[in-house]
Amino acid sequence: MDTNTSLPTTTTRIVLPGLVEPDGLVVDLAAPVGTPAAGELLVAVEATGISYAEQAMRRGRYFAQPPFPFTPGYDLVGTVLAAGTGADGGLVGRRVATLTKTGAWTGHAIVAARDSVVVPDGLAADLAEAVTVNGVTAWQMLHRAARVEAGDTILVFGANGGVGGLLIQMAQHAGVHVIAAASPRHHESLRARGVVPVDYADPDLASTVRRSAPAGGLAAVFDNVGGETARTSWSLLGRGGTLVSYAIIAAVSGTGSLWPPFLRHLGRILTWNALPNGKRATFYDLWAGHGTRGKSYRRRLDEDLTHVLERVRDGVLTANVAARFPLTDISKALELAESRTLDGKVVLVP
């Protein structure tokens, strides 16, 4: 194991003990710090954050979440303190951004080196954190899944969220016109960004969108709601258009097993793709291809996340941090994140 510092033995860690309200999260101030095994890094966490995934996990509504109790946290940014066998020892002392899925809400984390990307010099940890999982998700959906081109018009649901806000910026930099679906309280700020806002709850949403869309239909729709919204999204596509589904909030917000609505959703996608109309649909999964080897996954992650981080450092993209909280104020931070009043990402600072 490579190291250039004396390693900590205890750290702060947030524990989700079960199906609790935000104030039921446990702050463990003396959690043991492990030693990185083969292919792992020990990271001193400088910033982590709250995404929709953790909000779903709190309610037991996230696919393949660990059994309770566990430490949530989908991604982190921090400095590498030690590298296990087979991991790049040159990373010690460097700042990395890492996708974790769980385990990031802590002061020190053991992470997979393969899921870590070096953060460019000159980029603050909280800004890098705000675009780690959100930024690579937005970039891959826009440029790998939908393959948009300059002059296209797209519709983005969840436009005020961490992913949606970055997707809008990236689309505009690519010369793409954006229609943004969000609550009316966010419309003024969306208009100020040069997009056309629509109310996602508008019962006549399809007609409203068509008034701002090209006659031939949209080039892409990015849908995180599912259900009836997905069907509306499909109807708005033009020939050659792509529906990118990246969540099914309608089902996650409900009750009962997630599998029936998820399988129905995938079934609709397969059916739509079999239709001879030139349109296509896909369900975007950030972890698709991760597997046990995942060389192409690792290459895409390094290429895409590095590109996003460099664009933030250079001022081309703006990392929208909605609020910053100490890690120990997790209950207040999660309550705010779940209020759906924010524009951007809540960042936690150990």
Phi, psi and chi 1 to 4 in degrees:
 res  aa     phi    psi   chi1   chi2   chi3   chi4
   1 MET       -  130.0  179.9  177.2   68.8      -
   2 ASP   -92.2  133.7  -65.1  -47.3      -      -
   3 THR  -153.6  151.3  178.8      -      -      -
   4 ASN  -127.9   20.1   62.7   -0.6      -      -
   5 THR  -154.0  158.3 -175.7      -      -      -
   6 SER   -71.5  133.5   57.7      -      -      -
   7 LEU   -89.8  143.8  -58.0  180.0      -      -
   8 PRO   -70.0  154.5   28.2  -35.4      -      -
   9 THR  -107.5  -23.5   57.4      -      -      -
  10 THR  -135.1  160.7   62.1      -      -      -
  11 THR  -154.8  172.8 -167.9      -      -      -
  12 THR   -88.1  139.8  -60.4      -      -      -
  13 ARG  -144.3  139.5  177.8  179.8   63.3 -173.5
  14 ILE   -95.7  133.0  -54.9  -58.4      -      -
  15 VAL  -118.2  129.0  178.0      -      -      -
  16 LEU   -94.5  105.9  179.5   57.4      -      -
  17 PRO   -80.4  -19.4   29.7  -34.5      -      -
  18 GLY   171.0 -155.9      -      -      -      -
  19 LEU   -80.0   89.4  -59.6  176.9      -      -
  20 VAL  -126.4  162.4  -62.4      -      -      -
  21 GLU   -74.5  167.0  -65.6  -59.6  -46.6      -
  22 PRO   -52.4  -34.0  -31.2   37.9      -      -
  23 ASP   -76.3   -1.0   61.1    4.7      -      -
  24 GLY   -91.7   -3.1      -      -      -      -
  25 LEU   -65.4  144.1  -72.0  163.1      -      -
  26 VAL  -105.1  131.4  176.1      -      -      -
  27 VAL   -99.8  109.8  179.8      -      -      -
  28 ASP   -96.7  112.6 -177.8   -6.1      -      -
  29 LEU   -88.8   -4.0  -63.2  175.1      -      -
  30 ALA  -137.7   47.0      -      -      -      -
  31 ALA   -74.7  140.0      -      -      -      -
  32 PRO   -69.3  146.7   24.7  -33.6      -      -
  33 VAL  -101.7  125.3  175.2      -      -      -
  34 GLY   -81.8 -179.4      -      -      -      -
  35 THR  -111.4  132.6  -59.8      -      -      -
  36 PRO   -63.8  131.0   21.6  -32.0      -      -
  37 ALA   -87.7 -170.7      -      -      -      -
  38 ALA   -57.4  129.8      -      -      -      -
  39 GLY    78.1   10.0      -      -      -      -
  40 GLU  -115.5  161.3  -65.8 -179.4  -24.9      -
  41 LEU  -126.2  146.0  -54.7  170.8      -      -
  42 LEU   -99.3  122.2  170.9   61.3      -      -
  43 VAL  -119.8  131.6  176.5      -      -      -
  44 ALA   -82.7  109.2      -      -      -      -
  45 VAL   -73.2  127.5 -178.9      -      -      -
  46 GLU  -103.0  -25.0  -63.3  172.6   62.1      -
  47 ALA  -160.3  139.4      -      -      -      -
  48 THR  -137.1 -170.4  178.3      -      -      -
  49 GLY  -161.6  178.7      -      -      -      -
  50 ILE  -114.4  123.2  -59.8  175.1      -      -
  51 SER  -118.3  178.1   62.5      -      -      -
  52 TYR   -64.0  -28.5 -174.5   76.1      -      -
  53 ALA   -58.8  -45.4      -      -      -      -
  54 GLU   -67.4  -34.0  -67.9   96.6    3.1      -
  55 GLN   -64.0  -38.0  -60.9  172.1   45.3      -
  56 ALA   -70.3  -39.6      -      -      -      -
  57 MET   -61.8  -36.4  -70.7  178.0 -168.9      -
  58 ARG   -58.8  -31.7 -178.8 -175.7   68.4   75.9
  59 ARG   -96.6    7.0  -59.3 -169.8  -63.2  -87.0
  60 GLY    67.8   30.3      -      -      -      -
  61 ARG  -119.6   31.9  -55.7  -69.9  -67.0  167.3
  62 TYR  -119.6  132.1 -171.2   84.1      -      -
  63 PHE   -59.3  132.9  -78.8  108.3      -      -
  64 ALA    60.6   28.7      -      -      -      -
  65 GLN   -71.8  154.5   69.6 -176.6   69.1      -
  66 PRO   -67.5  162.0  -13.9   27.1      -      -
  67 PRO   -67.3  147.7   22.7  -32.1      -      -
  68 PHE   -69.8  149.0  -62.3  115.7      -      -
  69 PRO   -85.6  154.8   31.6  -34.6      -      -
  70 PHE  -156.6  169.3   66.3   92.3      -      -
  71 THR   -99.4  117.6  -65.7      -      -      -
  72 PRO   -75.2 -177.1  -12.4   28.7      -      -
  73 GLY   124.6  105.7      -      -      -      -
  74 TYR   -81.3  -25.6 -145.7   89.5      -      -
  75 ASP  -157.2  166.7   60.1   -7.2      -      -
  76 LEU  -156.1  163.3   61.2   81.7      -      -
  77 VAL  -131.5  132.7  171.5      -      -      -
  78 GLY  -170.6 -179.8      -      -      -      -
  79 THR   -99.7  132.8  -61.4      -      -      -
  80 VAL   -73.4  125.3  177.6      -      -      -
  81 LEU   -98.5  -29.9  -60.1 -177.6      -      -
  82 ALA  -157.0  153.1      -      -      -      -
  83 ALA  -126.2  132.1      -      -      -      -
  84 GLY   -76.0  174.2      -      -      -      -
  85 THR   -55.8  132.1  -55.8      -      -      -
  86 GLY    87.5  -15.7      -      -      -      -
  87 ALA   -86.2  155.6      -      -      -      -
  88 ASP   -70.7  109.5 -177.9    2.7      -      -
  89 GLY   -64.1  -19.4      -      -      -      -
  90 GLY   -69.7   -9.8      -      -      -      -
  91 LEU   -79.2  -16.9  -69.4  174.6      -      -
  92 VAL   -60.2  126.7  174.4      -      -      -
  93 GLY    91.7  -10.0      -      -      -      -
  94 ARG   -93.6  153.8  -59.3  -66.6  -57.2  -84.7
  95 ARG   -90.9  133.7  177.5  179.6  -79.2  163.3
  96 VAL  -127.5  156.0  -64.4      -      -      -
  97 ALA  -110.8  131.8      -      -      -      -
  98 THR  -132.0  136.1  -54.9      -      -      -
  99 LEU   -87.7  126.6  -57.9 -179.9      -      -
 100 THR  -120.2  -27.7   56.3      -      -      -
 101 LYS    70.6  -49.6 -169.0  176.2  -71.8 -172.3
 102 THR  -141.3  162.6   59.7      -      -      -
 103 GLY    97.7    0.9      -      -      -      -
 104 ALA   -87.9  -15.1      -      -      -      -
 105 TRP   -81.5   72.3  -71.7    0.7      -      -
 106 THR  -158.4  164.4 -179.0      -      -      -
 107 GLY   -80.2  -27.8      -      -      -      -
 108 HIS  -140.8  133.8  -63.5   81.4      -      -
 109 ALA  -133.4  143.5      -      -      -      -
 110 ILE   -92.3  121.2  -59.0  -69.6      -      -
 111 VAL  -129.1  162.2  -57.3      -      -      -
 112 ALA   -78.4  127.6      -      -      -      -
 113 ALA   -60.8  -33.9      -      -      -      -
 114 ARG   -66.9  -20.6   61.0 -179.3  -70.3 -166.5
 115 ASP  -102.3   15.8  -61.5  -29.9      -      -
 116 SER  -116.3  140.4  -56.9      -      -      -
 117 VAL  -128.5  135.7  173.6      -      -      -
 118 VAL   -64.8  132.3  173.6      -      -      -
 119 VAL   -84.2  130.4  175.4      -      -      -
 120 PRO   -59.4  145.0  -20.2   30.9      -      -
 121 ASP   -59.7  143.7  -67.5  -22.4      -      -
 122 GLY    91.9    2.7      -      -      -      -
 123 LEU  -111.8  122.1  179.5   58.4      -      -
 124 ALA   -64.6  149.7      -      -      -      -
 125 ALA   -62.3  -41.1      -      -      -      -
 126 ASP   -68.0  -34.5   59.4  -19.4      -      -
 127 LEU   -71.0  -38.8  -59.9 -176.4      -      -
 128 ALA   -64.3  -40.5      -      -      -      -
 129 GLU   -61.7  -40.4  161.1   58.1   26.6      -
 130 ALA   -63.8  -17.8      -      -      -      -
 131 VAL  -120.5   11.7  -59.0      -      -      -
 132 THR   -70.9  -79.8  -63.4      -      -      -
 133 VAL   -67.9  -38.6   65.3      -      -      -
 134 ASN   -66.4  -40.8  -69.9  -14.9      -      -
 135 GLY   -70.8  -45.1      -      -      -      -
 136 VAL   -69.1  -32.6   74.7      -      -      -
 137 THR   -63.7  -50.2  -64.6      -      -      -
 138 ALA   -61.3  -44.8      -      -      -      -
 139 TRP   -62.9  -46.7 -178.3  -94.3      -      -
 140 GLN   -68.9  -36.6  -69.5 -176.5  -11.7      -
 141 MET   -65.2  -42.6  -71.5 -162.2  -56.4      -
 142 LEU   -71.8  -47.8 -168.4   70.5      -      -
 143 HIS  -101.6  -22.8  -66.7  -69.1      -      -
 144 ARG  -102.0  -42.7  -68.8 -167.9 -176.3  -86.1
 145 ALA   -82.0  -50.2      -      -      -      -
 146 ALA   -91.6  -27.2      -      -      -      -
 147 ARG    51.9   55.3  -60.7 -169.0  -69.2  -87.5
 148 VAL   -69.1  160.0  -61.8      -      -      -
 149 GLU  -131.9  158.6  -62.2  178.9   -5.7      -
 150 ALA   -55.2  136.6      -      -      -      -
 151 GLY    94.2  -14.3      -      -      -      -
 152 ASP   -68.4  160.6  -74.9  -15.5      -      -
 153 THR  -122.1  133.0  -61.5      -      -      -
 154 ILE  -127.5  161.5   65.6  173.2      -      -
 155 LEU  -118.0  131.0  172.1   62.3      -      -
 156 VAL  -120.2  118.3  178.0      -      -      -
 157 PHE   -87.9  155.7  -75.8   89.2      -      -
 158 GLY    67.0   36.2      -      -      -      -
 159 ALA   -65.3  -23.2      -      -      -      -
 160 ASN   -92.8   -0.1   61.6  -65.0      -      -
 161 GLY   -83.6  177.1      -      -      -      -
 162 GLY   -63.2  -42.7      -      -      -      -
 163 VAL   -72.3  -47.6  172.5      -      -      -
 164 GLY   -60.2  -42.1      -      -      -      -
 165 GLY   -62.9  -41.0      -      -      -      -
 166 LEU   -71.6  -37.3  -73.6  167.4      -      -
 167 LEU   -61.6  -39.7 -160.7  153.2      -      -
 168 ILE   -61.4  -47.4  -72.0  170.2      -      -
 169 GLN   -59.5  -46.6  -72.4 -171.5   62.5      -
 170 MET   -63.2  -40.4  -67.1  172.9 -175.5      -
 171 ALA   -63.2  -44.1      -      -      -      -
 172 GLN   -63.8  -39.1  -70.3  176.2  -40.8      -
 173 HIS   -66.2  -23.4  -75.1  -60.3      -      -
 174 ALA   -90.2    4.3      -      -      -      -
 175 GLY    79.3   24.7      -      -      -      -
 176 VAL  -100.5  138.6  172.8      -      -      -
 177 HIS   -84.5  139.6  -54.5  -67.7      -      -
 178 VAL  -122.9  131.3  179.9      -      -      -
 179 ILE  -107.8  128.2  -58.1  171.3      -      -
 180 ALA  -116.4  123.2      -      -      -      -
 181 ALA   -96.4  121.4      -      -      -      -
 182 ALA  -160.1  172.0      -      -      -      -
 183 SER   -64.0  145.6  171.0      -      -      -
 184 PRO   -54.3  -27.0  -29.4   36.8      -      -
 185 ARG   -66.0  -15.9   63.6  174.7  169.6  -93.4
 186 HIS   -99.7   -1.5  -61.5  -68.6      -      -
 187 HIS   -66.2  -38.3  -74.6 -169.4      -      -
 188 GLU   -62.5  -44.7 -175.5  176.7  -12.1      -
 189 SER   -68.7  -33.7   63.6      -      -      -
 190 LEU   -67.4  -41.5  -72.0  168.2      -      -
 191 ARG   -60.0  -38.9 -108.6 -175.4 -128.9  102.7
 192 ALA   -63.7  -21.9      -      -      -      -
 193 ARG   -89.2    0.1  -64.6 -178.1 -146.9  171.8
 194 GLY    87.9   20.6      -      -      -      -
 195 VAL  -112.2  165.4  -54.9      -      -      -
 196 VAL   -96.5  112.0  177.1      -      -      -
 197 PRO   -85.9  144.0   30.0  -31.6      -      -
 198 VAL  -134.3  155.2  -65.3      -      -      -
 199 ASP   -83.2  118.7 -176.6   -4.7      -      -
 200 TYR   -63.6  -20.6   73.1   92.5      -      -
 201 ALA   -95.8    5.4      -      -      -      -
 202 ASP   -60.9  121.0 -178.8   -4.8      -      -
 203 PRO   -64.2  -18.5   21.4  -31.7      -      -
 204 ASP  -113.0   39.8 -160.1   19.9      -      -
 205 LEU   -56.9  -44.0  177.9   62.9      -      -
 206 ALA   -58.0  -46.1      -      -      -      -
 207 SER   -65.8  -38.4  -63.3      -      -      -
 208 THR   -62.8  -44.1  -57.4      -      -      -
 209 VAL   -66.0  -42.0  170.2      -      -      -
 210 ARG   -61.8  -27.6  -74.1 -169.3  180.0  100.9
 211 ARG   -66.9  -21.8  -73.4 -164.7  -70.7  -90.1
 212 SER  -109.5   -1.2  -60.8      -      -      -
 213 ALA   -99.6  158.9      -      -      -      -
 214 PRO   -60.4  156.2  -19.0   30.8      -      -
 215 ALA   -58.9  -32.5      -      -      -      -
 216 GLY   -81.5   -5.8      -      -      -      -
 217 GLY   104.9  176.2      -      -      -      -
 218 LEU   -82.3  151.0  -61.6  170.5      -      -
 219 ALA   -79.6  -28.9      -      -      -      -
 220 ALA  -161.5  149.3      -      -      -      -
 221 VAL  -128.4  135.2  179.3      -      -      -
 222 PHE  -112.0  108.9  -60.1   88.6      -      -
 223 ASP  -116.8  123.0  167.7   41.3      -      -
 224 ASN  -111.9   13.1   65.3  -16.3      -      -
 225 VAL  -102.9  -48.5 -178.3      -      -      -
 226 GLY    82.2 -168.0      -      -      -      -
 227 GLY    59.9 -136.0      -      -      -      -
 228 GLU   -62.3  -32.3 -170.4   58.7   39.1      -
 229 THR   -61.9  -39.6  -61.5      -      -      -
 230 ALA   -63.5  -40.1      -      -      -      -
 231 ARG   -65.5  -40.6  -74.8 -173.9  -79.2  -89.5
 232 THR   -62.6  -43.0  -61.1      -      -      -
 233 SER   -59.1  -44.3  -60.6      -      -      -
 234 TRP   -61.0  -39.7  177.3 -103.6      -      -
 235 SER   -68.3  -20.8   72.6      -      -      -
 236 LEU   -87.8   -8.7  -69.5  167.5      -      -
 237 LEU   -75.5  143.7  -68.2  172.3      -      -
 238 GLY   -88.7  174.5      -      -      -      -
 239 ARG   -60.6  131.9 -173.5  168.7 -174.3   82.9
 240 GLY    87.6   -1.9      -      -      -      -
 241 GLY   -78.7  162.0      -      -      -      -
 242 THR  -129.3  129.7  -56.9      -      -      -
 243 LEU   -95.4  119.3  168.2   61.4      -      -
 244 VAL  -107.4  107.3 -178.2      -      -      -
 245 SER   -93.9  126.9  175.5      -      -      -
 246 TYR  -127.2    8.8   64.9  104.8      -      -
 247 ALA  -173.1  166.3      -      -      -      -
 248 ILE  -132.2   69.2   47.8  171.5      -      -
 249 ILE   -56.5  -34.7  -69.9  175.7      -      -
 250 ALA   -56.3  -38.3      -      -      -      -
 251 ALA   -82.3  -41.4      -      -      -      -
 252 VAL   -62.5  -33.1  172.5      -      -      -
 253 SER   -78.9   -7.8  -59.9      -      -      -
 254 GLY   -90.9 -152.2      -      -      -      -
 255 THR  -129.7  172.0   58.0      -      -      -
 256 GLY    82.5 -179.8      -      -      -      -
 257 SER   -63.9  143.1  171.6      -      -      -
 258 LEU   -79.3  -20.6  -74.0  169.7      -      -
 259 TRP   -65.0  -45.9  -77.3  107.6      -      -
 260 PRO   -57.7  -49.7  -28.1   37.8      -      -
 261 PRO   -66.3  -32.7   19.3  -30.7      -      -
 262 PHE   -67.5  -44.7  179.6   65.6      -      -
 263 LEU   -66.8  -36.6  -68.1  175.1      -      -
 264 ARG   -62.3  -39.8  -76.3 -164.5  -62.2  -89.0
 265 HIS   -63.9  -46.0 -172.0   64.9      -      -
 266 LEU   -64.2  -36.2  -68.9 -176.1      -      -
 267 GLY   -62.8  -41.1      -      -      -      -
 268 ARG   -62.0  -42.3  -82.3 -166.1  -64.8  -91.4
 269 ILE   -60.8  -44.6  -72.1  175.2      -      -
 270 LEU   -63.4  -40.7  -69.7  172.7      -      -
 271 THR   -64.9  -45.9  -59.6      -      -      -
 272 TRP   -59.8  -41.7  -73.2  -23.5      -      -
 273 ASN   -67.9  -19.7  -76.5  -25.8      -      -
 274 ALA   -84.1  -10.1      -      -      -      -
 275 LEU   -77.7  140.3  -61.4  174.9      -      -
 276 PRO   -86.3   58.2   33.1  -35.7      -      -
 277 ASN  -119.7    6.7   55.1   18.9      -      -
 278 GLY    79.9   -0.2      -      -      -      -
 279 LYS   -98.6  161.2  -58.6 -169.0  -68.7 -172.8
 280 ARG  -144.0  159.0   63.0 -171.6 -178.4   93.1
 281 ALA  -133.9  149.4      -      -      -      -
 282 THR  -147.8  151.0 -176.4      -      -      -
 283 PHE  -104.4  114.6 -171.2   87.1      -      -
 284 TYR   -81.3  128.1  172.0   81.8      -      -
 285 ASP  -126.9  115.9  177.6    6.1      -      -
 286 LEU   -55.8  -30.8  174.4   62.1      -      -
 287 TRP   -96.0    2.8  -61.8   93.0      -      -
 288 ALA   -60.1  129.1      -      -      -      -
 289 GLY    87.5    0.7      -      -      -      -
 290 HIS   -63.2  -53.2 -172.7  -93.5      -      -
 291 GLY    47.7 -160.2      -      -      -      -
 292 THR   -90.8  -23.5   55.1      -      -      -
 293 ARG  -110.3  -61.8  -63.1  173.0   65.6   88.5
 294 GLY    55.6   40.1      -      -      -      -
 295 LYS   -64.0  -41.6  -69.9 -177.5  178.2  179.4
 296 SER   -69.2  -34.3   59.4      -      -      -
 297 TYR   -60.7  -47.2  175.4   91.9      -      -
 298 ARG   -63.5  -39.4  179.5   64.4 -179.6   79.3
 299 ARG   -64.2  -44.2  175.4 -175.3   53.4   77.3
 300 ARG   -64.6  -42.4  -69.4 -166.5  -55.9  -89.6
 301 LEU   -60.6  -47.9  174.3   64.6      -      -
 302 ASP   -62.9  -44.8 -173.7   66.6      -      -
 303 GLU   -66.2  -47.9  179.5 -179.2  -32.6      -
 304 ASP   -75.3  -45.2  -63.0  -15.8      -      -
 305 LEU   -68.3  -38.5 -177.1   50.9      -      -
 306 THR   -59.9  -43.1  -63.0      -      -      -
 307 HIS   -60.4  -45.0 -174.7   79.1      -      -
 308 VAL   -64.5  -46.5  170.6      -      -      -
 309 LEU   -61.6  -40.4  -67.8  169.4      -      -
 310 GLU   -65.7  -36.6  -72.1  176.4  -15.1      -
 311 ARG   -67.6  -34.7  -75.1 -169.2  160.5 -153.5
 312 VAL   -69.1  -44.9  174.7      -      -      -
 313 ARG   -59.0  -38.1  179.4 -159.3   58.4 -169.2
 314 ASP   -83.9   -1.5  -63.7  -19.2      -      -
 315 GLY    83.2    6.8      -      -      -      -
 316 VAL   -74.7  -40.0  177.6      -      -      -
 317 LEU  -112.4  146.3  -70.6  175.2      -      -
 318 THR  -105.2  124.7  -60.5      -      -      -
 319 ALA   -82.9  114.9      -      -      -      -
 320 ASN   -92.0   99.0 -167.1   -1.9      -      -
 321 VAL   -92.1  112.2  178.1      -      -      -
 322 ALA   -74.5  -35.8      -      -      -      -
 323 ALA  -164.5  154.7      -      -      -      -
 324 ARG  -123.0  135.7  -63.8  170.7  179.1   83.0
 325 PHE  -134.9  146.5  -75.6   85.3      -      -
 326 PRO   -61.4  148.1  -19.2   30.9      -      -
 327 LEU   -56.2  -35.6 -178.9   62.3      -      -
 328 THR   -70.8  -12.4   50.1      -      -      -
 329 ASP   -96.2   33.3  -78.1  -10.3      -      -
 330 ILE   -59.2  -36.4 -179.2   59.3      -      -
 331 SER   -62.9  -46.4  -65.5      -      -      -
 332 LYS   -64.6  -40.0  -66.9  179.4 -178.7  177.7
 333 ALA   -63.7  -43.1      -      -      -      -
 334 LEU   -69.5  -38.3 -173.3   55.2      -      -
 335 GLU   -58.8  -43.4  -73.9  174.9   -3.4      -
 336 LEU   -66.9  -43.5 -178.4   59.8      -      -
 337 ALA   -61.4  -35.7      -      -      -      -
 338 GLU   -82.8   -5.1  -67.0 -171.9    1.9      -
 339 SER   -73.1  -16.3   69.9      -      -      -
 340 ARG    60.8   27.6  -59.3 -176.3   67.0 -178.7
 341 THR  -104.6   -4.8   60.0      -      -      -
 342 LEU   -93.9  161.1  -60.6  177.6      -      -
 343 ASP  -123.6   97.3 -176.8   -2.7      -      -
 344 GLY   123.3 -161.8      -      -      -      -
 345 LYS  -113.6  140.2 -173.9  166.5 -173.7  175.7
 346 VAL   -83.9  124.4  175.1      -      -      -
 347 VAL  -107.4  137.4  170.9      -      -      -
 348 LEU  -106.4  135.7  -55.7  169.1      -      -
 349 VAL  -120.8  104.3 -176.9      -      -      -
 350 PRO   -63.5      -  -21.9   34.6      -      -
